[in-house]
Amino acid sequence: MRVARLAALFTAVLVLPATALPAQADAPPTPVFKDGQAQPVFDPADVIRENVWVTAPVDSDHDGKDDLVHAEVVRPRATQQGMKVPVVYQASPYYAGGNDVANHNVDVELYVPGAKRAPAGPKIATKTVGPNPAPINWSYQNYFVARGFAVVYGESLGSGQSTGCPSTGDVNETIGAKSIVDWLNGRATARDAAGKAAVADWSTGKTGMMGVSYNGTLPNAVASTGVKGLETIVPIAAISSWYDYYRNDGAVVAAGGFQGEDADVLADYVYTRQDRAVCRPLIDEIAVDQDRVTGDYSPFWDVRNYRNDVNKVRASVLVVHGLGDWNVKTDQGTRWYEMLKAHGVEHKIWLHQAGHADPLSLRRDVWLTTLNKWMSHYLYGIDNGIEREPKATIQREDKSWVDEPEWPLPGAQDVKLYPWPGGSSKGKLDTRNPVPGKAAVEKLADDASKTVEQLANAASSGNRLLYSTTAASQPVRLSGTVKADLSLSFDKPAANVTAVLIDRAPNGTAKVITRGWTDPQNRRDPAKTDPITPGENYKVEVELVAKDYLLAAGHKIEFLVASSDHDYTLRPKPGAGVSVELNRTSLVLPVAGGKPALRAAFG
C-alpha cells in the first residue's frame, strides 16, 4: 500500500475556472447550483486557512491526557461574511510522509501445532521523518472550495502534528478521526496554535469523508460508528476488514506488491509525531498480537473489522474500487458494498479496470460530475436524482463504461465446473459432469520459488495442477465471487492452498482473472487452527477475490491449483505434497445468465 499511499497526496491541484459572486450587503454569499451540481462561483485562492487541534476522548499514548488531532481547515472567505458550508473531510496518516521500515521475512516454514516458531520481526526504522508544518493540499481542494464546500484535513493519531499513537485500524484511530466530525457539529472542543478555543461556527455540520487507500479506509471506520453529521462517505480503494488485507482464511497473505508488510510495519511507517519513543510499546504489542504464526482471526483483527458494525452506518456510501487492485483487493470494496445493500444503506459503486487508483485519473469529467452531484445531494440537500440513478458504473475490459442497475449483475448465478485428469500438463474442465467412477487423485509438490504466472505458462509441471475448458463460442461474463470446493490431502501437517482462475487467449497467453488462498488448518473457522493429519482427506473451500470479468469469445477458462503463491503467501521450503481428489472437487463460477449461458459458450 505504501507506493500508492503518497502518490495521491502529491497529485497536482485541480485548477478550475472560478469567479467570485459579488456579496450583497444584506445577505451572506450563497452557493449556486445548476443541473443539480454546485458551480465554481468562489475563488479557490481566496480562502481562510487555519490549524486547530481537536480533543479526542481517548488516551492512546497513555500520557494521562486526551489525544489531540491536528486538523487543517480550508474554507471560502465568504464564510467570514456569514455563509455556512458543509465539509469534505479527508483523514490521513500520510500528510507527514513515512518512515523507512523493513518488512517481515516471508521465507519461513509454516506453523504446525506443537512446534510454534517465533515470528521474524521487521527492522526498526533506519530513516525517520517527523511532523510537516507545510500546508496540506489535495487534488480535490480547489474543486470543492470553488463550489462552496470547506475542505478539512485530519492527521491520524501518532502522525504529523497529532498526538496519540498509530494502531493500524484499532478503535483509538477511529475515535481520533471521528472527533473532527464531532467538532464540526459542536460536540468536541478544539484549540488553535495559540491555545485559544476554536469553534466551527462557519460549518453546517454536514460532513462527507473521502480518500484513497488508507485515506478511504478511515471513512469506512468512522461511518461504522454511526456518528451524526457524517452524511456520506466515498471510500476509494479502501479497506473494510484489516484481517482480509493481511490474512486470508488463516493464511498470512500479503497486500500485492508488499510481501512481508503487516499491521506493525504500517503503524511504524506512519509514526511521524515528534516523540519517537512514546508509541514504541504499542507498536511492539501490535507485532505480537497480529500473529504471523497461526494467521488466525482473533480479537486483534475483530476490532479492525468495520463490517461488524455495518448496521450502525447511517451515511450514504459511494464505493470505488479497481478490478485490477491487488493491493487493497477488490473484495474489500465489494463485500462492504453487499453488506451495506443488505442493511438498507443508500449506495452506489464504481468499478474500474485499473489497480490502486483514483477515478480522477481515469474518467475525470464524468467522475467529477458524479462526485459533485453526490456531495451536492447529501451535503447541500439538492434533489438532483443521484440516488435514483443506476447503482453500478463499471469499466469493461475494452475501457468502455456501462451503467447497470446493481452489482453483482442481477441474474448472475453460480454454476459448477469439474476438473478431469491430466492436470500436470492440462486436464479438461468440464461444464456438465464430474469424473465418473472410482476416486481420481492428482498430486502436486509445493515450490514457492515459482510464481503463479510461471506455473500457468509451463507446458507441464509437478508443482501445480491445471484444467481448461474448450474455447468459448461466445463471451462469458462473471460477476461476483468465484469459489473452489476442493477435496485435498497432504503429506505434511502444514501447507498453503492457492486457487487461481485464468483467461487463456487464442495465442496461448495467460491472464490471471482472480486468485484466492487458504490455510487448510483453518478449514472450519478462520479463528481456529485444526491440525492436519497427513494422508487424511479434507474438504477445503477457497473463496477467490470477487471480480466482474468478461471472457472474450475464443478464449478458455483455466483453473489452477497450487500450494504456495510466491507473490502473496509465506514461502516455505519446496517439497510439501498436496493431493486433489477430482471426483469431489469443483469450481463454482458466478455466470451472467447462469448454466444456460455457460453451456451455450462451452457446450
N, C-alpha and C positions, 0 to 999 in steps of 0.2 A: 504493500500500500504506500510505501514511502516515496517511490519515484513520482507517482501521480499526486501525492499529498501537496507538495509545494507548487506544482505546476499551475494549479488553479489559482494560487494566491498571487502569482506574478503575471497573470494574463493582462494584456493591455486594457486600459479602461475604455468602456464604450463611450465614445463621444458622439452624441446625437444632437441634431439641431434643436435649440430651445430658445424661446423668447419669453421674457417675464411679462405677465399681465400687469397693467398698472393697478395699484391698490386704490380702492375707493376710500374716501376719508371716513365714511360712516360704517364700513364693514370690512372685516378681515379678508384677505385674498382667499380664493377658493379654487380647488382643483377643477379641471374641465374634463368631461367625458364625451367621447364620440364613438359611435358604433360599439358601445359597451366597453371602451378602453380608455384609460387615463391618458391624457395628452401631455406632451412636453411643454408646459407653459411656465415653468420655473427655471431660472438659470442655475444649472448644476454646480456652477462655480461660486454662486452667492449663497453660502451655507454657513450655519453655525456648527462648529466642530468642538466638542467638549469631551473631556475624560472624567469618568466617575468610577467609584469603587462601591459596588453593591454588596451589602451584607447578606451572606448565605447562612441559613440556620444549620450549619454543620461545622465540625472542627476536625477536618481530615488530617491536619498535621499535628494534632494533639498539643497545641501550644496554649490551650486554655482560653482561646478567643475564637469567635466565629470567623470563618474564612471570608475573604474579600475577593469578589470577582471584578476584574478590571473590564470596563466597557467603554467603547468609544462611540460617540453619537455623532451622526452627520445628518442634519435636518435643514430643510429650506429656511432661509432667513425670514420668510413670511410667517413662520411660527412665532416670531418676536412681535408680530402685529396681531396676534390672537388666533391665527389659524391652527387648528388641532389636526394632527395627522396620525395615521396608523404607521406601523413599523414593519419593515422587512429586516429580520434579525438573523445574522449568521454567527453561530457559536463555533469556536475552533480551538484546538490545542497547538496550532501550527503558526500563529502570527509571529512568533519569535524565532522561527526556524526549528532545527532539530539537532540533537547530539549525534556524534559518531559512535554507534553502539553495534557490536558484533552480534550476529545471530547464533542460535544454538547449533551444535553439531548434529547432523541428521544421519550420519553414517554409524548407526548404532544397532545393536541387536534388539529384537522386540521383547516385550515384557512376558514373562512366564510366571504364573503364581508360584510363590515359594522361592523365587530366585530374583527378588527385587533388586534392581540396579539404581544407582543414584543418577538423577538427570544431569547432563552436562550443561552447566550454566553459561550464559554469554559473558564475554569480556566486559569489564566496566568501560564506560565511555572514555575514549582516549582524547577526544576533542569535544569540548562543550561550548554551548552558546548560552547567553543569558537574556534578560528582558530587552526588548527592542522598543525604544521610545519613539521611533519614526511613526508617522501617521499610517494607519491601516488603510488599505484600499481593496477594491474588489471590482471585477469586470461588470457587475450589475449596479454599482453605486450610482453613477451618473444617470443611468436609465431610470432608476426608481425615484431619485431625488427630483429630477426634472418633472416628474409626473405627480408629485405631491405626496410622496412617502418619505419617511425618515428611514435611514439605514443605521442599524446598530450592530456593532461587532462586540462579541464577548469572548474573553480569553478563558479557556478552561482552567480549572483549579490546578495549581502546580506549574502552570505555563505562563511565560511572559511576566506581566505586572500583577497577576493574580497571586494570592497566597494559597494555602492548602496544598494537597498532593494529587498527582495524577494517578488514576487507578484503572484505566482501560475499561470503561463501561460500568463501573460499580455505581452504587446508589449515590455516593457523595458527588460524583461527576454530574449526574442528572440533577441533583439538588442545586449545584452551582449554576448550571445552565438555566434551570427553571427560575432561579432567583431574579434574573433580569426581566422575565415576563411578569413576575410579581411586582418588581419595582415599577414597570411601565403601567401597572394597574393600581399603584398606591399601596401595595401590601408589603413592600420591603423598603428598607432605608438605604440611602447611599450618601457618599460624601464626594466632594471634588478634591483636586490636588491640594487645595489649601485647607482642607478639613471641614469646609462648610457643607451644610446639608444640601443635597441635590435632589430636586423633585422633578419628575417627568410631567409637569403640568401642560406641556405642549402636545402630549400624546393622547389619542382617543383610547388607548389601552389595547386596541385590536392589533394583534401581532401575527405575522406569518414567519415561520422559520424555513430556511432552505440552505442547501450547500451540497457539495460533492464529497463522497467518501466519508471520512470521519466527520467532516462538516455537515454531511447529510445524515449521519448516524445519530448525532445529538438531537436533531428534531424528532426522530423516532422515539428516543429516550424521553424527551420532555413531553411529547404527546401522550406517552403511555402513563403519565401521571394524571391526566385529565385536567390539567391546570386551566383555570378560567382566564380568558383573554387570548389564549393561543387558538386562533380561529382556523388556521390552515398550516400545513407543512408541505414542503416539496423536497423529499429525500431523493437525492440523485446518487446512484451507485453506492447505496447506503447499507449498513449492517442492521439487521433486526434481531439477530442472535449471535453473540460473540463466540459461543461454542461452535456454531457451524462455520465460523470464519477460520478458526484454528484447529478444529476437530471435525470428524465425521463418523458418527455411529461407533465411537470408541477408538477410531484410528486418529493418530496425530497427523493432520493434513495441513499443508502449507497454503497460504494465500499465494496465488500464482505469481511467480517471479520473486518470491521472498521466502525461499526454503529456509527453515530454521527460525523465522521470526515467531514470536509468541507474545502473550499479553505483557510479560515483564519487559521484554525488549521495547515494545511500543511505549510503555509507561516511561522507561528510561529515555527514550528518544525525545519525548515531548516535555521532559522535566527541565524546563528552562527558566524557572523562577530564580531569584537572586541567591537564595540559600541553597547550597549544593549538598547539604548533609541531612537536613531535617526529614526528607522523604525517603532516605535510603532504607530504613527498616521496613517501610510499607512495600517498596519495590522488591526487596528481598523476600518478603512474605508472599507476594504475588508469584514469584519464581517457584516457590514450593507448592502453593495452593493450586496453581494451574495444572499441575500433574501431567508432565510429559511422559510419565512412565506407563500408567494404565490407559490414559486417554479417556477415562470415564467421565460422563456427565456428573456434576456434583453441585453442592450449594454455591461454590465459587462461580460456576457458569450459570446457575439458575438465576441469580440476581442480575446477570448480564443478558438475560433473555427477555427482550421487550415484548415478545409475543405473549408472554404470560399475562400481560396487562392490557391486551387489546380491547377488552371490554370497558376499559376506562377512557379510551380515546374518544374525544368529542370534536377534535379538529378534523376538517376535511383533509384528504391526502391525495396528492398527485405524485405517484411513484414513477421514477425514471430509472431505467437500467439498460445496460448494454448486453445484448445476447452473446457478445464475444468477451464479456468481462470475466476473466479467470482470477482476478484479484479479489474483489468483492463479488462472489459468484452470483449468477443471475437469480438463483432461488432465494437469496437474501431479500430481494425485492418481491418476487412472485409469491412466496409463502406469506409474507406480510400482507400483500395485496389481497390474497384469497381470504385470509382471516379477517381483514377489515371489511371485505364484502359481506362475509357471514355475520358480522356484528352490526350491519346496517350503517357503517360509516360512509359518508359521501366520498367517492373515489374516482380516480382516473389513472390510466397507466400509459406511459410511453416506453416502447421497447425499440431499441435501435441496433444496428449491426456492428457498431464499434465496441471497443472494450471499456476501460475505466474512464469514461469521458462525460463531459457536459454537452448536452444537445446544442448549446450555443455555437459550438464549433462544427455542428453537423447540418443544422437546418435553421439557421439564425432567425430569419424573418418570421417563419411560421411558429417557431418556438417562442419568440418574444410576444407574438400575438396571443398565443395560448396562455403564456405566463401572465401577461398583462390582464387578460380577461379573468383569469383565475384569481389574481390578487385584487383586482377591482371589485369582483363579486363578493369575495369572502372578507375583505378588509374595509371596503367602502360601501358594501351593500347594493352594488349596481346589479340590476336584473338584466343580465346580458345573455342568459341561457346557457352559460358554460356547463352548468351542472346537468343539462339535458342533452348535451352533445354525446356522440358515441364515446363509450368509456375507454376504448383501446385505440391507440395510434401505434402502428407497427411499421418499421422499415424492413422491406424484403431484401433478399439476397442480391437483387439487381440494383439496390439502393433506391428503389421507388418506395413510396409511403402509402399506406392504406389505413383508413379508419374503419373500425369494426365495432359491433355493439358491445362486446365484452371479451375478456381474456380469462382462461383459455377460450379458444374458439367454441362457441356453443355448438353442440353436436359432435365434438370430438369424443371418441370412445376408445377404451382400452382394448387392444387386440393382441393375442398371443402369437409368437413365432417360436419355432422349435429347432434347436441345433441338431444336426446329424453328423455321424462320424467323419473324420478327416481333418480335424481342427489343427493338427500340427502343420499342415500345409494350408488347406482351406476346405472346410466342410460345408454342407448345404445348410441354409437357414430356411426352413420350410414354413409356409404360411398356413398350413392346414393340419398337419399331423405330427405328433411326437414320434421318436424312434420306436418301432414295434418290438415285441419280443423281450428277450432277457436284457438285463442291465447292460448298457453300452457305456463303458467308462473310458475317458481320455485323460491323459496326465500332462502336467507341465511342471517345470522346475523354475523356481524364482531366480531372477537375475536383475537386481535393482540397478545395475550399471547401464542397462539398456532402456532407452526412452520408449514410450508408447508408440511414437512415430516410427522408430526403428523396428519395433516388433510388428507393427501393422504392415510395413513395407517389405519385410523379409518373405522370400518365397516359401520358406518353411522355417520352423523354429521349435525348439523344445522348451522355450520359455514363455510361450503363450498358446492359446487356442483361438482359432479364427473361423467364423462361419458367415456365409454370404447368401443373399437372395439372388435371384436372376436379375437381369436389368429391368428396370421399371418401364412399362409401356406408356405410362402417363405420370405426371407429377404426383407426389405423395406428400401431404402436409402433416407434420407432427406438431401438436400444440398441447403442452403440459409436461408431465413428468414421466420419464422412461424408467422402468424397473426391470431388474434381473432377478428372477427367482431361481436360485442355484441349489443343487444338491452336491455337497462337497465333502471330501475327507482330506486329511492332512497327515504327512509323515513326521511332523514335528508339532510340539504343543503351542506354537505361535506362528502366525502368518498374516501378511496383508492380503486383502482381496480387492482387486480392481476390475471394474467392468466399463467397457468403452463402446460407444456407438459411432460408426464410421460411415462416411459417404465416399464410395469408390466411383470415381469418374470413368468414362469410357476409355480414357488414355492411361488408366491404371493409377493415377494419383489418388492419394487418400487424404481426406479431411476429417478431423475429429469433430463430430456433431456435439457430443456431450460425453461425460465420464462421471464415475462415482466410485466411492471407496467404503470399505467397512473393515472392522476388526471382528473376525468370527467369534472371538471370545465375548463379544457384546451382541451376539445374535438375538438374544431375547430382550435386551434392555441396554440402551446406551449408558445407563448409570451403573451397570453391574457386570463385572467380569466373571464369566463362567468358563472354567478350564476346558480345554480341548483334549480329548483322548485320541492320540494318533491311531489312524485306521478306522475310526468310527465316522459314520455319515451324519452330516448336519444340513438342515435346511437353512440357507443364508440368503437374505434379501438385500440387494443393493439398490438404493434409490440414486439415480443419476441426476445431475443438475438439470433443473427444468429448462426447457427451451421451446422456441417456436421456429420450426425449420421446414423449408420446402425442398424436398428431394426432387431434382430435375428428372425428366424422362430420360431413359438411357443409363441412369446411374443405379448403383446397387447399394443396399443397406448391408453393412457388415457389423458383426458382433464379436468383440474381442474380450477374452477373459485372461487376466494375468494376476500375478500376486502383487509385487511392489510396483509403484509408479514413481520412476526416478525423479520427476519434477514436483511431486506432491507429497508422497508418503515418506516415513522413515525408511532407511535403506540398509537392511541387514545384509550380512554376507550371503553370496549366492548359494543355492542348493536346496532350499525348502521345497518339498514336493506337494503339489495340490492335484487331487483327482476330481474330475467332474463327472457325475452320473447323468448322462444326457437324457435318459428316459424321464427323469424327474426335474429337468431344467427347462426353463422357458424365458423368453424375452417379452416384455409387455410394452407395447408402443401406444401412445395416445394419438390415434389417427383421425384426422378430419374425415367424416363420412363413415368411420368405423370399419368393420370387417368387409362390407361390400367394396369400399374404396380400395382397401389393401389388396383384395383378391383381384380386383379389376386391373390393378397395376402389375401384380406379380403372378397371377394365375392361381 
